[in-house]
Amino acid sequence: MRQQQQQYWALLSAAMALGLPPRDGANAKDMFDHAEWEVGFDIIVVQLYEFDIKITESFFQQAEAVASGINLPPESYNFLKVLIQPF
């Protein structure tokens, strides 16, 4: 589980580097601090989508790995594919 937790924090860090608004980053961090992993994940992916923040293929794969680790279906993050841009 520790490795999975590290993946959550790495995803949050990568999302912040891509431009996730600080308020949303803080909300996701708060969820992670309280082991609300699915809620924190949802905050990250939905807000990236809502703000049309471009992501990399690598970030998408990172999100996919996190989602897989908590048995989330692809529908919970596949909408991010439209944000993938070459950097």
PDB file of N, CA, C and O in Angstrom:
ATOM      1  N   MET A   1       0.826  -1.202   0.000  1.00  0.00           N
ATOM      2  CA  MET A   1       0.000   0.000   0.000  1.00  0.00           C
ATOM      3  C   MET A   1       0.864   1.257   0.000  1.00  0.00           C
ATOM      4  O   MET A   1       0.478   2.279  -0.568  1.00  0.00           O
ATOM      5  N   ARG A   2       2.007   1.184   0.623  1.00  0.00           N
ATOM      6  CA  ARG A   2       2.886   2.353   0.685  1.00  0.00           C
ATOM      7  C   ARG A   2       3.281   2.814  -0.717  1.00  0.00           C
ATOM      8  O   ARG A   2       3.316   4.016  -0.984  1.00  0.00           O
ATOM      9  N   GLN A   3       3.577   1.880  -1.609  1.00  0.00           N
ATOM     10  CA  GLN A   3       3.931   2.252  -2.974  1.00  0.00           C
ATOM     11  C   GLN A   3       2.740   2.926  -3.658  1.00  0.00           C
ATOM     12  O   GLN A   3       2.911   3.900  -4.391  1.00  0.00           O
ATOM     13  N   GLN A   4       1.552   2.414  -3.421  1.00  0.00           N
ATOM     14  CA  GLN A   4       0.347   3.018  -3.994  1.00  0.00           C
ATOM     15  C   GLN A   4       0.178   4.455  -3.491  1.00  0.00           C
ATOM     16  O   GLN A   4      -0.160   5.353  -4.262  1.00  0.00           O
ATOM     17  N   GLN A   5       0.413   4.659  -2.211  1.00  0.00           N
ATOM     18  CA  GLN A   5       0.299   6.005  -1.650  1.00  0.00           C
ATOM     19  C   GLN A   5       1.310   6.947  -2.292  1.00  0.00           C
ATOM     20  O   GLN A   5       0.994   8.106  -2.557  1.00  0.00           O
ATOM     21  N   GLN A   6       2.494   6.471  -2.540  1.00  0.00           N
ATOM     22  CA  GLN A   6       3.511   7.286  -3.195  1.00  0.00           C
ATOM     23  C   GLN A   6       3.071   7.667  -4.606  1.00  0.00           C
ATOM     24  O   GLN A   6       3.366   8.761  -5.087  1.00  0.00           O
ATOM     25  N   GLN A   7       2.363   6.749  -5.261  1.00  0.00           N
ATOM     26  CA  GLN A   7       1.857   7.052  -6.601  1.00  0.00           C
ATOM     27  C   GLN A   7       0.827   8.177  -6.558  1.00  0.00           C
ATOM     28  O   GLN A   7       0.794   9.021  -7.453  1.00  0.00           O
ATOM     29  N   TYR A   8      -0.017   8.196  -5.520  1.00  0.00           N
ATOM     30  CA  TYR A   8      -1.001   9.270  -5.377  1.00  0.00           C
ATOM     31  C   TYR A   8      -0.302  10.617  -5.244  1.00  0.00           C
ATOM     32  O   TYR A   8      -0.646  11.582  -5.927  1.00  0.00           O
ATOM     33  N   TRP A   9       0.682  10.665  -4.356  1.00  0.00           N
ATOM     34  CA  TRP A   9       1.392  11.921  -4.117  1.00  0.00           C
ATOM     35  C   TRP A   9       2.145  12.359  -5.361  1.00  0.00           C
ATOM     36  O   TRP A   9       2.200  13.550  -5.665  1.00  0.00           O
ATOM     37  N   ALA A  10       2.725  11.409  -6.084  1.00  0.00           N
ATOM     38  CA  ALA A  10       3.440  11.743  -7.320  1.00  0.00           C
ATOM     39  C   ALA A  10       2.470  12.282  -8.373  1.00  0.00           C
ATOM     40  O   ALA A  10       2.808  13.203  -9.117  1.00  0.00           O
ATOM     41  N   LEU A  11       1.266  11.708  -8.436  1.00  0.00           N
ATOM     42  CA  LEU A  11       0.261  12.187  -9.380  1.00  0.00           C
ATOM     43  C   LEU A  11      -0.136  13.620  -9.036  1.00  0.00           C
ATOM     44  O   LEU A  11      -0.253  14.463  -9.926  1.00  0.00           O
ATOM     45  N   LEU A  12      -0.340  13.897  -7.763  1.00  0.00           N
ATOM     46  CA  LEU A  12      -0.697  15.248  -7.338  1.00  0.00           C
ATOM     47  C   LEU A  12       0.418  16.224  -7.692  1.00  0.00           C
ATOM     48  O   LEU A  12       0.152  17.310  -8.208  1.00  0.00           O
ATOM     49  N   SER A  13       1.639  15.852  -7.424  1.00  0.00           N
ATOM     50  CA  SER A  13       2.776  16.713  -7.735  1.00  0.00           C
ATOM     51  C   SER A  13       2.858  16.994  -9.236  1.00  0.00           C
ATOM     52  O   SER A  13       3.091  18.130  -9.647  1.00  0.00           O
ATOM     53  N   ALA A  14       2.668  15.966 -10.042  1.00  0.00           N
ATOM     54  CA  ALA A  14       2.714  16.131 -11.499  1.00  0.00           C
ATOM     55  C   ALA A  14       1.563  17.013 -11.971  1.00  0.00           C
ATOM     56  O   ALA A  14       1.749  17.855 -12.849  1.00  0.00           O
ATOM     57  N   ALA A  15       0.383  16.828 -11.397  1.00  0.00           N
ATOM     58  CA  ALA A  15      -0.772  17.653 -11.776  1.00  0.00           C
ATOM     59  C   ALA A  15      -0.524  19.121 -11.431  1.00  0.00           C
ATOM     60  O   ALA A  15      -0.870  20.012 -12.207  1.00  0.00           O
ATOM     61  N   MET A  16       0.071  19.368 -10.274  1.00  0.00           N
ATOM     62  CA  MET A  16       0.390  20.740  -9.878  1.00  0.00           C
ATOM     63  C   MET A  16       1.397  21.353 -10.860  1.00  0.00           C
ATOM     64  O   MET A  16       1.274  22.519 -11.237  1.00  0.00           O
ATOM     65  N   ALA A  17       2.376  20.568 -11.265  1.00  0.00           N
ATOM     66  CA  ALA A  17       3.380  21.059 -12.212  1.00  0.00           C
ATOM     67  C   ALA A  17       2.755  21.383 -13.572  1.00  0.00           C
ATOM     68  O   ALA A  17       3.229  22.271 -14.280  1.00  0.00           O
ATOM     69  N   LEU A  18       1.695  20.665 -13.934  1.00  0.00           N
ATOM     70  CA  LEU A  18       1.016  20.916 -15.202  1.00  0.00           C
ATOM     71  C   LEU A  18       0.096  22.136 -15.141  1.00  0.00           C
ATOM     72  O   LEU A  18      -0.301  22.669 -16.177  1.00  0.00           O
ATOM     73  N   GLY A  19      -0.240  22.577 -13.928  1.00  0.00           N
ATOM     74  CA  GLY A  19      -1.067  23.761 -13.799  1.00  0.00           C
ATOM     75  C   GLY A  19      -2.360  23.578 -13.026  1.00  0.00           C
ATOM     76  O   GLY A  19      -3.222  24.456 -13.063  1.00  0.00           O
ATOM     77  N   LEU A  20      -2.520  22.449 -12.320  1.00  0.00           N
ATOM     78  CA  LEU A  20      -3.702  22.280 -11.477  1.00  0.00           C
ATOM     79  C   LEU A  20      -3.759  23.461 -10.508  1.00  0.00           C
ATOM     80  O   LEU A  20      -2.775  23.736  -9.821  1.00  0.00           O
ATOM     81  N   PRO A  21      -4.888  24.160 -10.438  1.00  0.00           N
ATOM     82  CA  PRO A  21      -4.970  25.314  -9.547  1.00  0.00           C
ATOM     83  C   PRO A  21      -4.629  24.953  -8.096  1.00  0.00           C
ATOM     84  O   PRO A  21      -4.996  23.879  -7.622  1.00  0.00           O
ATOM     85  N   PRO A  22      -3.934  25.840  -7.401  1.00  0.00           N
ATOM     86  CA  PRO A  22      -3.521  25.572  -6.016  1.00  0.00           C
ATOM     87  C   PRO A  22      -4.669  25.149  -5.099  1.00  0.00           C
ATOM     88  O   PRO A  22      -4.506  24.261  -4.261  1.00  0.00           O
ATOM     89  N   ARG A  23      -5.818  25.783  -5.262  1.00  0.00           N
ATOM     90  CA  ARG A  23      -6.963  25.424  -4.416  1.00  0.00           C
ATOM     91  C   ARG A  23      -7.357  23.954  -4.611  1.00  0.00           C
ATOM     92  O   ARG A  23      -7.647  23.245  -3.647  1.00  0.00           O
ATOM     93  N   ASP A  24      -7.361  23.510  -5.867  1.00  0.00           N
ATOM     94  CA  ASP A  24      -7.710  22.122  -6.150  1.00  0.00           C
ATOM     95  C   ASP A  24      -6.615  21.171  -5.676  1.00  0.00           C
ATOM     96  O   ASP A  24      -6.899  20.068  -5.209  1.00  0.00           O
ATOM     97  N   GLY A  25      -5.370  21.603  -5.797  1.00  0.00           N
ATOM     98  CA  GLY A  25      -4.272  20.802  -5.282  1.00  0.00           C
ATOM     99  C   GLY A  25      -4.377  20.634  -3.774  1.00  0.00           C
ATOM    100  O   GLY A  25      -4.135  19.554  -3.234  1.00  0.00           O
ATOM    101  N   ALA A  26      -4.744  21.730  -3.100  1.00  0.00           N
ATOM    102  CA  ALA A  26      -4.908  21.684  -1.642  1.00  0.00           C
ATOM    103  C   ALA A  26      -6.061  20.765  -1.255  1.00  0.00           C
ATOM    104  O   ALA A  26      -5.964  20.024  -0.277  1.00  0.00           O
ATOM    105  N   ASN A  27      -7.154  20.810  -2.020  1.00  0.00           N
ATOM    106  CA  ASN A  27      -8.293  19.941  -1.736  1.00  0.00           C
ATOM    107  C   ASN A  27      -7.920  18.463  -1.925  1.00  0.00           C
ATOM    108  O   ASN A  27      -8.281  17.619  -1.105  1.00  0.00           O
ATOM    109  N   ALA A  28      -7.196  18.159  -3.008  1.00  0.00           N
ATOM    110  CA  ALA A  28      -6.768  16.786  -3.243  1.00  0.00           C
ATOM    111  C   ALA A  28      -5.804  16.337  -2.140  1.00  0.00           C
ATOM    112  O   ALA A  28      -5.885  15.207  -1.658  1.00  0.00           O
ATOM    113  N   LYS A  29      -4.897  17.229  -1.749  1.00  0.00           N
ATOM    114  CA  LYS A  29      -3.958  16.910  -0.673  1.00  0.00           C
ATOM    115  C   LYS A  29      -4.703  16.599   0.617  1.00  0.00           C
ATOM    116  O   LYS A  29      -4.367  15.647   1.322  1.00  0.00           O
ATOM    117  N   ASP A  30      -5.707  17.398   0.922  1.00  0.00           N
ATOM    118  CA  ASP A  30      -6.507  17.165   2.119  1.00  0.00           C
ATOM    119  C   ASP A  30      -7.171  15.789   2.073  1.00  0.00           C
ATOM    120  O   ASP A  30      -7.214  15.083   3.080  1.00  0.00           O
ATOM    121  N   MET A  31      -7.681  15.418   0.919  1.00  0.00           N
ATOM    122  CA  MET A  31      -8.301  14.094   0.783  1.00  0.00           C
ATOM    123  C   MET A  31      -7.263  12.991   0.979  1.00  0.00           C
ATOM    124  O   MET A  31      -7.531  11.998   1.656  1.00  0.00           O
ATOM    125  N   PHE A  32      -6.086  13.160   0.392  1.00  0.00           N
ATOM    126  CA  PHE A  32      -5.024  12.160   0.544  1.00  0.00           C
ATOM    127  C   PHE A  32      -4.567  12.074   2.000  1.00  0.00           C
ATOM    128  O   PHE A  32      -4.291  10.986   2.506  1.00  0.00           O
ATOM    129  N   ASP A  33      -4.488  13.224   2.666  1.00  0.00           N
ATOM    130  CA  ASP A  33      -4.089  13.233   4.078  1.00  0.00           C
ATOM    131  C   ASP A  33      -5.042  12.406   4.935  1.00  0.00           C
ATOM    132  O   ASP A  33      -4.657  11.890   5.984  1.00  0.00           O
ATOM    133  N   HIS A  34      -6.290  12.285   4.479  1.00  0.00           N
ATOM    134  CA  HIS A  34      -7.298  11.533   5.227  1.00  0.00           C
ATOM    135  C   HIS A  34      -7.621  10.187   4.568  1.00  0.00           C
ATOM    136  O   HIS A  34      -8.672   9.596   4.817  1.00  0.00           O
ATOM    137  N   ALA A  35      -6.705   9.721   3.732  1.00  0.00           N
ATOM    138  CA  ALA A  35      -6.827   8.423   3.048  1.00  0.00           C
ATOM    139  C   ALA A  35      -8.090   8.315   2.199  1.00  0.00           C
ATOM    140  O   ALA A  35      -8.623   7.222   2.010  1.00  0.00           O
ATOM    141  N   GLU A  36      -8.560   9.430   1.697  1.00  0.00           N
ATOM    142  CA  GLU A  36      -9.698   9.450   0.765  1.00  0.00           C
ATOM    143  C   GLU A  36      -9.131   9.478  -0.650  1.00  0.00           C
ATOM    144  O   GLU A  36      -9.258  10.464  -1.376  1.00  0.00           O
ATOM    145  N   TRP A  37      -8.498   8.359  -1.016  1.00  0.00           N
ATOM    146  CA  TRP A  37      -7.734   8.280  -2.255  1.00  0.00           C
ATOM    147  C   TRP A  37      -8.586   8.490  -3.498  1.00  0.00           C
ATOM    148  O   TRP A  37      -8.186   9.220  -4.405  1.00  0.00           O
ATOM    149  N   GLU A  38      -9.740   7.869  -3.551  1.00  0.00           N
ATOM    150  CA  GLU A  38     -10.600   8.000  -4.730  1.00  0.00           C
ATOM    151  C   GLU A  38     -11.105   9.430  -4.895  1.00  0.00           C
ATOM    152  O   GLU A  38     -11.167   9.943  -6.012  1.00  0.00           O
ATOM    153  N   VAL A  39     -11.460  10.065  -3.802  1.00  0.00           N
ATOM    154  CA  VAL A  39     -11.962  11.444  -3.875  1.00  0.00           C
ATOM    155  C   VAL A  39     -10.841  12.377  -4.333  1.00  0.00           C
ATOM    156  O   VAL A  39     -11.062  13.244  -5.178  1.00  0.00           O
ATOM    157  N   GLY A  40      -9.655  12.205  -3.784  1.00  0.00           N
ATOM    158  CA  GLY A  40      -8.517  13.020  -4.199  1.00  0.00           C
ATOM    159  C   GLY A  40      -8.189  12.829  -5.670  1.00  0.00           C
ATOM    160  O   GLY A  40      -7.913  13.795  -6.382  1.00  0.00           O
ATOM    161  N   PHE A  41      -8.220  11.589  -6.122  1.00  0.00           N
ATOM    162  CA  PHE A  41      -7.982  11.286  -7.535  1.00  0.00           C
ATOM    163  C   PHE A  41      -9.020  11.984  -8.397  1.00  0.00           C
ATOM    164  O   PHE A  41      -8.687  12.598  -9.411  1.00  0.00           O
ATOM    165  N   ASP A  42     -10.264  11.889  -7.996  1.00  0.00           N
ATOM    166  CA  ASP A  42     -11.356  12.506  -8.753  1.00  0.00           C
ATOM    167  C   ASP A  42     -11.184  14.020  -8.843  1.00  0.00           C
ATOM    168  O   ASP A  42     -11.407  14.609  -9.900  1.00  0.00           O
ATOM    169  N   ILE A  43     -10.790  14.646  -7.747  1.00  0.00           N
ATOM    170  CA  ILE A  43     -10.554  16.091  -7.763  1.00  0.00           C
ATOM    171  C   ILE A  43      -9.504  16.432  -8.812  1.00  0.00           C
ATOM    172  O   ILE A  43      -9.685  17.359  -9.600  1.00  0.00           O
ATOM    173  N   ILE A  44      -8.422  15.690  -8.819  1.00  0.00           N
ATOM    174  CA  ILE A  44      -7.322  15.964  -9.754  1.00  0.00           C
ATOM    175  C   ILE A  44      -7.793  15.845 -11.200  1.00  0.00           C
ATOM    176  O   ILE A  44      -7.640  16.783 -11.982  1.00  0.00           O
ATOM    177  N   VAL A  45      -8.366  14.697 -11.558  1.00  0.00           N
ATOM    178  CA  VAL A  45      -8.695  14.481 -12.968  1.00  0.00           C
ATOM    179  C   VAL A  45      -9.839  15.377 -13.441  1.00  0.00           C
ATOM    180  O   VAL A  45      -9.807  15.879 -14.564  1.00  0.00           O
ATOM    181  N   VAL A  46     -10.833  15.577 -12.607  1.00  0.00           N
ATOM    182  CA  VAL A  46     -11.965  16.418 -13.020  1.00  0.00           C
ATOM    183  C   VAL A  46     -11.527  17.868 -13.185  1.00  0.00           C
ATOM    184  O   VAL A  46     -11.925  18.528 -14.145  1.00  0.00           O
ATOM    185  N   GLN A  47     -10.722  18.367 -12.269  1.00  0.00           N
ATOM    186  CA  GLN A  47     -10.311  19.768 -12.362  1.00  0.00           C
ATOM    187  C   GLN A  47      -9.356  19.998 -13.528  1.00  0.00           C
ATOM    188  O   GLN A  47      -9.413  21.048 -14.167  1.00  0.00           O
ATOM    189  N   LEU A  48      -8.488  19.048 -13.816  1.00  0.00           N
ATOM    190  CA  LEU A  48      -7.648  19.185 -15.006  1.00  0.00           C
ATOM    191  C   LEU A  48      -8.532  19.305 -16.244  1.00  0.00           C
ATOM    192  O   LEU A  48      -8.282  20.133 -17.120  1.00  0.00           O
ATOM    193  N   TYR A  49      -9.555  18.478 -16.304  1.00  0.00           N
ATOM    194  CA  TYR A  49     -10.473  18.496 -17.441  1.00  0.00           C
ATOM    195  C   TYR A  49     -11.276  19.802 -17.477  1.00  0.00           C
ATOM    196  O   TYR A  49     -11.393  20.431 -18.529  1.00  0.00           O
ATOM    197  N   GLU A  50     -11.816  20.198 -16.348  1.00  0.00           N
ATOM    198  CA  GLU A  50     -12.652  21.402 -16.293  1.00  0.00           C
ATOM    199  C   GLU A  50     -11.880  22.659 -16.701  1.00  0.00           C
ATOM    200  O   GLU A  50     -12.435  23.552 -17.341  1.00  0.00           O
ATOM    201  N   PHE A  51     -10.612  22.722 -16.332  1.00  0.00           N
ATOM    202  CA  PHE A  51      -9.795  23.882 -16.668  1.00  0.00           C
ATOM    203  C   PHE A  51      -9.049  23.711 -17.985  1.00  0.00           C
ATOM    204  O   PHE A  51      -8.254  24.569 -18.371  1.00  0.00           O
ATOM    205  N   ASP A  52      -9.310  22.587 -18.682  1.00  0.00           N
ATOM    206  CA  ASP A  52      -8.687  22.313 -19.981  1.00  0.00           C
ATOM    207  C   ASP A  52      -7.161  22.422 -19.905  1.00  0.00           C
ATOM    208  O   ASP A  52      -6.520  23.034 -20.760  1.00  0.00           O
ATOM    209  N   ILE A  53      -6.604  21.816 -18.865  1.00  0.00           N
ATOM    210  CA  ILE A  53      -5.160  21.841 -18.648  1.00  0.00           C
ATOM    211  C   ILE A  53      -4.534  20.704 -19.441  1.00  0.00           C
ATOM    212  O   ILE A  53      -4.857  19.534 -19.236  1.00  0.00           O
ATOM    213  N   LYS A  54      -3.644  21.061 -20.337  1.00  0.00           N
ATOM    214  CA  LYS A  54      -3.006  20.066 -21.196  1.00  0.00           C
ATOM    215  C   LYS A  54      -2.107  19.150 -20.366  1.00  0.00           C
ATOM    216  O   LYS A  54      -1.421  19.589 -19.443  1.00  0.00           O
ATOM    217  N   ILE A  55      -2.133  17.862 -20.722  1.00  0.00           N
ATOM    218  CA  ILE A  55      -1.333  16.861 -20.020  1.00  0.00           C
ATOM    219  C   ILE A  55      -0.458  16.122 -21.024  1.00  0.00           C
ATOM    220  O   ILE A  55      -0.628  16.260 -22.235  1.00  0.00           O
ATOM    221  N   THR A  56       0.468  15.345 -20.509  1.00  0.00           N
ATOM    222  CA  THR A  56       1.320  14.518 -21.354  1.00  0.00           C
ATOM    223  C   THR A  56       0.791  13.085 -21.362  1.00  0.00           C
ATOM    224  O   THR A  56      -0.010  12.695 -20.513  1.00  0.00           O
ATOM    225  N   GLU A  57       1.252  12.327 -22.324  1.00  0.00           N
ATOM    226  CA  GLU A  57       0.909  10.899 -22.364  1.00  0.00           C
ATOM    227  C   GLU A  57       1.422  10.226 -21.092  1.00  0.00           C
ATOM    228  O   GLU A  57       0.761   9.348 -20.537  1.00  0.00           O
ATOM    229  N   SER A  58       2.582  10.636 -20.641  1.00  0.00           N
ATOM    230  CA  SER A  58       3.168  10.081 -19.421  1.00  0.00           C
ATOM    231  C   SER A  58       2.260  10.336 -18.213  1.00  0.00           C
ATOM    232  O   SER A  58       2.071   9.446 -17.384  1.00  0.00           O
ATOM    233  N   PHE A  59       1.704  11.533 -18.110  1.00  0.00           N
ATOM    234  CA  PHE A  59       0.799  11.840 -17.007  1.00  0.00           C
ATOM    235  C   PHE A  59      -0.448  10.977 -17.098  1.00  0.00           C
ATOM    236  O   PHE A  59      -0.930  10.458 -16.091  1.00  0.00           O
ATOM    237  N   PHE A  60      -0.967  10.826 -18.308  1.00  0.00           N
ATOM    238  CA  PHE A  60      -2.162   9.986 -18.474  1.00  0.00           C
ATOM    239  C   PHE A  60      -1.872   8.564 -17.998  1.00  0.00           C
ATOM    240  O   PHE A  60      -2.691   7.958 -17.307  1.00  0.00           O
ATOM    241  N   GLN A  61      -0.719   8.039 -18.364  1.00  0.00           N
ATOM    242  CA  GLN A  61      -0.349   6.688 -17.938  1.00  0.00           C
ATOM    243  C   GLN A  61      -0.200   6.614 -16.424  1.00  0.00           C
ATOM    244  O   GLN A  61      -0.545   5.603 -15.811  1.00  0.00           O
ATOM    245  N   GLN A  62       0.303   7.659 -15.833  1.00  0.00           N
ATOM    246  CA  GLN A  62       0.433   7.741 -14.378  1.00  0.00           C
ATOM    247  C   GLN A  62      -0.948   7.706 -13.730  1.00  0.00           C
ATOM    248  O   GLN A  62      -1.159   6.983 -12.756  1.00  0.00           O
ATOM    249  N   ALA A  63      -1.883   8.478 -14.263  1.00  0.00           N
ATOM    250  CA  ALA A  63      -3.249   8.487 -13.744  1.00  0.00           C
ATOM    251  C   ALA A  63      -3.900   7.120 -13.929  1.00  0.00           C
ATOM    252  O   ALA A  63      -4.619   6.646 -13.050  1.00  0.00           O
ATOM    253  N   GLU A  64      -3.651   6.501 -15.054  1.00  0.00           N
ATOM    254  CA  GLU A  64      -4.194   5.179 -15.345  1.00  0.00           C
ATOM    255  C   GLU A  64      -3.693   4.152 -14.334  1.00  0.00           C
ATOM    256  O   GLU A  64      -4.461   3.305 -13.877  1.00  0.00           O
ATOM    257  N   ALA A  65      -2.419   4.222 -13.984  1.00  0.00           N
ATOM    258  CA  ALA A  65      -1.839   3.290 -13.011  1.00  0.00           C
ATOM    259  C   ALA A  65      -2.452   3.499 -11.624  1.00  0.00           C
ATOM    260  O   ALA A  65      -2.746   2.534 -10.920  1.00  0.00           O
ATOM    261  N   VAL A  66      -2.639   4.748 -11.241  1.00  0.00           N
ATOM    262  CA  VAL A  66      -3.250   5.045  -9.942  1.00  0.00           C
ATOM    263  C   VAL A  66      -4.681   4.514  -9.915  1.00  0.00           C
ATOM    264  O   VAL A  66      -5.090   3.862  -8.955  1.00  0.00           O
ATOM    265  N   ALA A  67      -5.429   4.794 -10.963  1.00  0.00           N
ATOM    266  CA  ALA A  67      -6.824   4.337 -11.036  1.00  0.00           C
ATOM    267  C   ALA A  67      -6.906   2.814 -10.990  1.00  0.00           C
ATOM    268  O   ALA A  67      -7.779   2.254 -10.327  1.00  0.00           O
ATOM    269  N   SER A  68      -6.024   2.169 -11.674  1.00  0.00           N
ATOM    270  CA  SER A  68      -6.000   0.706 -11.682  1.00  0.00           C
ATOM    271  C   SER A  68      -5.728   0.159 -10.282  1.00  0.00           C
ATOM    272  O   SER A  68      -6.293  -0.860  -9.883  1.00  0.00           O
ATOM    273  N   GLY A  69      -4.865   0.839  -9.550  1.00  0.00           N
ATOM    274  CA  GLY A  69      -4.513   0.404  -8.194  1.00  0.00           C
ATOM    275  C   GLY A  69      -5.670   0.454  -7.217  1.00  0.00           C
ATOM    276  O   GLY A  69      -5.650  -0.235  -6.197  1.00  0.00           O
ATOM    277  N   ILE A  70      -6.679   1.263  -7.516  1.00  0.00           N
ATOM    278  CA  ILE A  70      -7.852   1.325  -6.633  1.00  0.00           C
ATOM    279  C   ILE A  70      -9.108   0.840  -7.347  1.00  0.00           C
ATOM    280  O   ILE A  70     -10.235   1.122  -6.940  1.00  0.00           O
ATOM    281  N   ASN A  71      -8.873   0.103  -8.422  1.00  0.00           N
ATOM    282  CA  ASN A  71      -9.956  -0.557  -9.164  1.00  0.00           C
ATOM    283  C   ASN A  71     -11.014   0.403  -9.706  1.00  0.00           C
ATOM    284  O   ASN A  71     -12.202   0.079  -9.728  1.00  0.00           O
ATOM    285  N   LEU A  72     -10.579   1.577 -10.139  1.00  0.00           N
ATOM    286  CA  LEU A  72     -11.509   2.505 -10.769  1.00  0.00           C
ATOM    287  C   LEU A  72     -11.647   2.143 -12.237  1.00  0.00           C
ATOM    288  O   LEU A  72     -10.655   1.805 -12.882  1.00  0.00           O
ATOM    289  N   PRO A  73     -12.844   2.207 -12.771  1.00  0.00           N
ATOM    290  CA  PRO A  73     -13.034   1.869 -14.183  1.00  0.00           C
ATOM    291  C   PRO A  73     -12.448   2.956 -15.082  1.00  0.00           C
ATOM    292  O   PRO A  73     -12.314   4.105 -14.663  1.00  0.00           O
ATOM    293  N   PRO A  74     -12.104   2.598 -16.305  1.00  0.00           N
ATOM    294  CA  PRO A  74     -11.545   3.591 -17.235  1.00  0.00           C
ATOM    295  C   PRO A  74     -12.436   4.811 -17.428  1.00  0.00           C
ATOM    296  O   PRO A  74     -11.934   5.893 -17.729  1.00  0.00           O
ATOM    297  N   GLU A  75     -13.738   4.660 -17.262  1.00  0.00           N
ATOM    298  CA  GLU A  75     -14.642   5.798 -17.432  1.00  0.00           C
ATOM    299  C   GLU A  75     -14.361   6.916 -16.428  1.00  0.00           C
ATOM    300  O   GLU A  75     -14.765   8.059 -16.641  1.00  0.00           O
ATOM    301  N   SER A  76     -13.679   6.594 -15.350  1.00  0.00           N
ATOM    302  CA  SER A  76     -13.421   7.602 -14.327  1.00  0.00           C
ATOM    303  C   SER A  76     -12.243   8.514 -14.665  1.00  0.00           C
ATOM    304  O   SER A  76     -11.987   9.479 -13.945  1.00  0.00           O
ATOM    305  N   TYR A  77     -11.528   8.225 -15.745  1.00  0.00           N
ATOM    306  CA  TYR A  77     -10.385   9.065 -16.116  1.00  0.00           C
ATOM    307  C   TYR A  77     -10.146   9.154 -17.624  1.00  0.00           C
ATOM    308  O   TYR A  77      -9.375  10.010 -18.058  1.00  0.00           O
ATOM    309  N   ASN A  78     -10.775   8.308 -18.436  1.00  0.00           N
ATOM    310  CA  ASN A  78     -10.506   8.293 -19.881  1.00  0.00           C
ATOM    311  C   ASN A  78     -10.784   9.623 -20.572  1.00  0.00           C
ATOM    312  O   ASN A  78     -10.218   9.897 -21.630  1.00  0.00           O
ATOM    313  N   PHE A  79     -11.639  10.443 -19.994  1.00  0.00           N
ATOM    314  CA  PHE A  79     -11.937  11.743 -20.587  1.00  0.00           C
ATOM    315  C   PHE A  79     -10.701  12.638 -20.652  1.00  0.00           C
ATOM    316  O   PHE A  79     -10.687  13.638 -21.371  1.00  0.00           O
ATOM    317  N   LEU A  80      -9.657  12.270 -19.892  1.00  0.00           N
ATOM    318  CA  LEU A  80      -8.415  13.051 -19.925  1.00  0.00           C
ATOM    319  C   LEU A  80      -7.688  12.926 -21.263  1.00  0.00           C
ATOM    320  O   LEU A  80      -6.850  13.766 -21.592  1.00  0.00           O
ATOM    321  N   LYS A  81      -7.998  11.896 -22.026  1.00  0.00           N
ATOM    322  CA  LYS A  81      -7.292  11.668 -23.295  1.00  0.00           C
ATOM    323  C   LYS A  81      -7.355  12.881 -24.224  1.00  0.00           C
ATOM    324  O   LYS A  81      -6.419  13.131 -24.983  1.00  0.00           O
ATOM    325  N   VAL A  82      -8.455  13.632 -24.164  1.00  0.00           N
ATOM    326  CA  VAL A  82      -8.578  14.803 -25.057  1.00  0.00           C
ATOM    327  C   VAL A  82      -7.594  15.915 -24.678  1.00  0.00           C
ATOM    328  O   VAL A  82      -7.368  16.842 -25.455  1.00  0.00           O
ATOM    329  N   LEU A  83      -7.012  15.816 -23.478  1.00  0.00           N
ATOM    330  CA  LEU A  83      -6.083  16.853 -23.010  1.00  0.00           C
ATOM    331  C   LEU A  83      -4.627  16.547 -23.350  1.00  0.00           C
ATOM    332  O   LEU A  83      -3.752  17.388 -23.147  1.00  0.00           O
ATOM    333  N   ILE A  84      -4.365  15.344 -23.870  1.00  0.00           N
ATOM    334  CA  ILE A  84      -2.981  14.942 -24.130  1.00  0.00           C
ATOM    335  C   ILE A  84      -2.406  15.769 -25.266  1.00  0.00           C
ATOM    336  O   ILE A  84      -2.957  15.811 -26.366  1.00  0.00           O
ATOM    337  N   GLN A  85      -1.296  16.422 -24.984  1.00  0.00           N
ATOM    338  CA  GLN A  85      -0.579  17.236 -25.962  1.00  0.00           C
ATOM    339  C   GLN A  85       0.893  16.858 -25.903  1.00  0.00           C
ATOM    340  O   GLN A  85       1.417  16.570 -24.827  1.00  0.00           O
ATOM    341  N   PRO A  86       1.553  16.856 -27.034  1.00  0.00           N
ATOM    342  CA  PRO A  86       3.004  16.609 -26.998  1.00  0.00           C
ATOM    343  C   PRO A  86       3.714  17.817 -26.385  1.00  0.00           C
ATOM    344  O   PRO A  86       3.433  18.963 -26.736  1.00  0.00           O
ATOM    345  N   PHE A  87       4.623  17.543 -25.479  1.00  0.00           N
ATOM    346  CA  PHE A  87       5.370  18.641 -24.842  1.00  0.00           C
ATOM    347  C   PHE A  87       6.808  18.599 -25.248  1.00  0.00           C
ATOM    348  O   PHE A  87       7.597  19.439 -24.817  1.00  0.00           O
TER     349      PHE A  87
END
